[in-house]
Amino acid sequence: MKVNNAEIVISAVSSKQYPNDRLPEIALAGRSNVGKSSFINKLINRKNLARTSSTPGKTQTLNFYKLNNAFYFVDVPGYGYAKVSKKEREKWGGMMEEYFQSRDTLKITVLITDVRHEPTQDDIQMYEFLKHFELPVLVVATKMDKIPKSKRTQYLKRTKETLEVDPEDYVLPFSSETAEGKDEAWRLLRTYL
């Protein structure tokens, strides 16, 4: 998919601030510093629409990016970052729960994991949370360029098994360095738009 127009519309903290133009939404979830911003930027061929940071826990709001005036990417706060206070984590949890529970324009959630590491308890909880709300999930196993070719199958299998991925959900090998998986990601996401 060619994205000719991409803009951040709002950084929202509650449903009162969500856009109300009824366009379809694709949510992006994942641990802090897992590469959500890099994924967004690679998919839309922009260097820094979504800001990447070496400091985990930077995304503290629901960031709505409108693409081609036709749909949204919604970047949700990263989870699992220890330096954020418990109170702050609870606030994010509430904000994310409100979004995932109430948003009928949400078509699919992209759960981004780092294929080099076994999915964490937080990743497992997030996947189970999304499945609890009966949301379709595309698991993106990012940083594939860092894995030797001979070990890729084994690492992807570990991701699938640890998350206990439902048969209807897909695990996509991806690299924002090499653009591996970019066309396939668009092909899969387009079916939900």
Buried (B, 14 or more C-beta within 10 A) or exposed (E): BEBEEBEBBBEBBEBEBBBEEEBBBBBBBBBBBBBBBBBBBBBBEEEEBBEBEEEBBBBBBBBBBBBEEEBBBBBBBBBBBEEBEEEBBEBBEEBBEBBBEEBEBBBBBBBBBBBEBBBBEBBBEBBEBBBEEEBBBBBBBBBBBEBEEEEBEEBBEBBBEBBEBEEEBBBBBBBBBEBBBBEBBBEBBEEBB
